[in-house]
Amino acid sequence: MYQRELKIQKGIKNNIRFQFKNSDQKRISVSTQTFIFSLIDVNSQKLVVEKPLEILETNTATRGLALLTLNESDTLDLDKSNYSFNVKIVDGDGTFSPTYADTYYSVAGTAIILNDVQPVLQPSQSVTAFLKSHNPDTDLYEHKSGNINAHPEFNGNTALHTAAIYLTGYRGTLYIQGTLSNTPASFGKYTTIETRVYDNFTGIDYVNFNGVFTYVRFVHIPDTAPAGLDNDDPSYYGSLDKVLYRS
């Protein structure tokens, strides 16, 4: 008997106990029985999980008790939605007989996959605009993205950040920088977290880094052309086209 709606948390271990009773609501012995749990997508009618129950019955106090263990991997790829489930008895000849969800001989129960424990990934922020400025200390042109919210409220002490850098024939150096300031100036003081050097690179470079920051920014400094005039020759240094960043 399983009249209650199951609430299953996605991506973590769930232990669910089933109590088997007869039509008079009396506990019945299941010590010699084998039961199979099936979880079905109500939209596609596709079987998404099928697992045996572990019989817990050892004495009168645990009569009719069985355990379903759903591991993290069992629900990780399932959508947050409604599902139906049933429990079958494996007969001695290998065939199946139904157990019933209520006193009206319904064979299916209702389950809901929830995602109240796992963190939800934030969408990527696309950085396509860089402001060019001249640094008189180095006599080089720098291209800065400005302040990008790193959403520290979503992060722990080892918060993971990811960036995908799209480049076309790029020559130069990329600096990924972060700050703990809550109100940094438009191009305020930052600390460099990661440095990447490119030599005529075309493609996507992936960078992962950890830490809690209020804002991050991306600064790239092109290489100087062989003529040695300055580092403001796009025909030589190529382009840094885009950065997709997620905290």
C-alpha positions in Angstrom: 0.0 0.0 0.0 1.4 3.4 -0.9 -1.3 6.1 -0.7 1.1 9.0 0.0 2.6 11.2 -2.7 6.3 10.7 -2.9 8.5 13.8 -2.9 12.0 12.9 -4.3 14.9 15.4 -4.2 16.9 15.5 -7.4 20.6 14.8 -7.3 21.0 13.5 -3.8 20.4 10.2 -2.1 16.8 9.4 -1.2 15.7 6.6 1.2 12.0 5.8 1.0 10.3 3.2 3.1 7.3 1.2 1.9 4.8 -0.4 4.4 2.8 -3.3 2.9 -0.6 -4.0 4.4 -3.6 -6.1 3.5 -7.1 -4.7 2.6 -7.9 -4.5 6.3 -4.9 -2.2 6.9 -3.0 -5.0 8.8 0.7 -5.4 8.3 1.6 -8.5 6.3 4.9 -10.4 6.1 7.0 -9.8 3.0 10.2 -11.5 4.2 10.1 -14.0 1.3 9.0 -11.5 -1.4 10.9 -9.6 -4.0 9.6 -6.2 -5.1 10.5 -3.9 -8.0 10.0 -0.1 -8.0 9.3 1.6 -11.3 9.3 5.4 -11.9 7.5 6.5 -15.1 7.4 9.9 -16.9 3.7 10.7 -17.1 4.2 12.7 -20.4 6.2 10.2 -22.4 5.2 7.1 -20.5 8.9 6.2 -20.5 10.4 4.1 -17.7 13.1 6.3 -16.2 14.1 4.4 -13.0 13.6 0.7 -12.0 15.1 -0.6 -8.8 14.5 -3.5 -6.4 13.4 -2.8 -2.8 15.4 -4.0 0.1 13.3 -6.0 2.6 13.8 -4.7 6.1 11.5 -7.1 7.9 13.4 -8.9 10.7 10.7 -9.1 13.4 7.2 -8.2 14.3 8.0 -4.5 14.6 9.3 -4.3 11.0 6.7 -6.6 9.5 5.9 -5.6 5.9 8.6 -2.9 5.7 10.8 -2.4 2.6 13.4 0.2 1.6 13.9 2.0 -1.7 17.3 3.7 -2.2 17.6 6.2 -5.0 21.2 7.3 -5.4 22.3 10.7 -6.7 22.9 9.3 -10.2 19.3 7.9 -10.4 17.7 11.3 -10.5 20.4 13.6 -11.7 19.2 13.7 -15.3 15.5 13.8 -14.5 13.4 16.9 -15.0 11.7 18.6 -12.1 8.2 17.4 -12.8 5.4 14.9 -11.9 5.9 11.2 -12.3 3.9 8.0 -11.6 5.3 5.0 -9.9 4.3 1.4 -9.1 5.7 -1.5 -7.1 5.5 -5.0 -8.6 5.9 -8.4 -6.8 8.2 -10.9 -8.5 6.4 -14.3 -8.6 8.2 -17.6 -8.3 8.0 -18.2 -12.1 9.7 -14.8 -12.8 6.5 -13.0 -13.8 5.1 -9.9 -12.0 2.0 -9.2 -10.0 0.9 -5.7 -9.0 0.7 -4.3 -5.5 -2.0 -1.7 -4.9 -1.8 2.0 -4.1 -5.1 2.2 -2.2 -8.2 0.3 -1.2 -9.7 0.9 -4.6 -7.0 -1.3 -6.3 -5.2 1.5 -8.0 -1.8 0.2 -9.1 0.0 3.6 -9.6 1.1 6.2 -7.1 2.2 9.8 -7.7 5.8 11.1 -7.3 7.3 14.6 -7.7 10.9 15.2 -8.5 12.0 18.4 -6.7 15.2 20.4 -6.9 15.2 22.1 -3.5 18.7 21.0 -2.5 20.9 21.3 -5.6 22.2 24.8 -6.6 20.8 26.3 -9.8 23.4 27.4 -12.3 23.3 31.1 -13.2 23.1 32.0 -16.9 26.3 33.0 -18.7 27.1 36.7 -19.1 28.2 37.7 -22.6 31.1 40.2 -22.8 31.5 41.6 -26.3 32.5 45.3 -25.6 35.9 46.4 -24.4 36.9 50.0 -23.8 40.3 50.9 -25.2 42.5 53.2 -23.1 46.2 54.1 -23.2 48.4 53.3 -20.2 51.0 56.0 -19.9 53.1 53.9 -17.5 53.6 51.1 -20.1 52.9 53.1 -23.2 50.5 50.4 -24.3 46.8 50.3 -25.2 44.6 48.2 -22.9 41.1 46.9 -23.6 38.9 46.5 -20.5 35.5 45.0 -20.1 34.3 47.0 -17.2 32.7 45.7 -14.0 30.9 42.3 -14.3 28.8 41.2 -11.3 30.3 38.0 -9.9 27.2 37.3 -7.7 29.0 36.5 -4.5 25.6 35.7 -2.9 25.5 32.5 -4.8 29.0 31.3 -3.9 30.8 29.6 -1.1 34.4 30.0 -0.1 35.6 27.8 -3.0 33.2 29.3 -5.5 33.8 28.1 -9.1 33.8 30.6 -12.0 34.1 29.6 -15.6 34.9 31.6 -18.7 35.0 30.8 -22.4 37.2 33.2 -24.4 36.5 33.4 -28.2 39.5 34.5 -30.2 40.5 35.0 -33.9 44.2 35.1 -34.7 44.8 36.8 -31.4 48.2 37.8 -30.2 48.4 39.3 -26.7 47.8 38.7 -23.0 44.5 38.4 -21.2 44.1 39.2 -17.5 41.2 37.9 -15.5 40.8 40.2 -12.5 38.6 40.3 -9.4 37.7 42.8 -6.6 35.9 42.6 -3.3 34.8 46.2 -3.5 31.0 46.6 -3.5 31.2 49.8 -5.4 34.3 49.8 -7.6 34.8 52.7 -10.0 34.0 52.1 -13.6 37.6 50.9 -14.1 38.7 50.6 -10.5 41.5 48.7 -8.8 41.5 45.0 -9.3 43.7 42.0 -8.5 44.8 39.6 -11.3 43.4 36.1 -10.8 44.4 34.4 -14.1 46.8 35.3 -16.9 46.6 33.8 -20.4 49.1 34.5 -23.3 48.1 33.9 -26.9 50.2 33.7 -30.0 48.0 33.9 -33.2 45.4 31.7 -31.4 42.0 31.0 -33.1 39.3 29.1 -31.2 37.8 29.0 -27.7 39.9 28.9 -24.6 38.3 27.7 -21.4 39.3 29.0 -18.0 38.1 27.9 -14.5 39.0 29.8 -11.3 37.9 29.8 -7.7 37.2 32.5 -5.2 34.5 34.9 -3.9 34.5 38.3 -5.7 31.9 41.0 -5.9 33.0 41.9 -9.5 35.3 40.6 -12.1 36.6 42.1 -15.3 38.6 40.9 -18.4 41.5 43.0 -19.6 43.4 42.2 -22.8 46.6 43.9 -24.0 47.6 43.1 -27.6 51.1 42.5 -28.7 53.1 45.1 -30.4 53.5 44.7 -34.2 57.0 43.9 -35.5 57.4 47.4 -36.8 57.5 48.4 -33.1 55.2 51.5 -33.5 52.6 50.5 -30.9 50.2 47.7 -29.9 47.2 49.2 -31.8 47.4 47.3 -35.0 44.4 44.9 -35.3 45.7 43.5 -38.6 48.5 42.1 -36.6 47.1 41.2 -33.2 43.7 39.8 -34.5 40.7 40.0 -32.2 39.3 38.9 -28.9 35.7 38.5 -29.9 33.7 37.5 -26.9 33.9 36.2 -23.3 31.1 34.0 -21.8 31.4 34.2 -18.1 29.4 32.3 -15.4 29.8 32.5 -11.6 
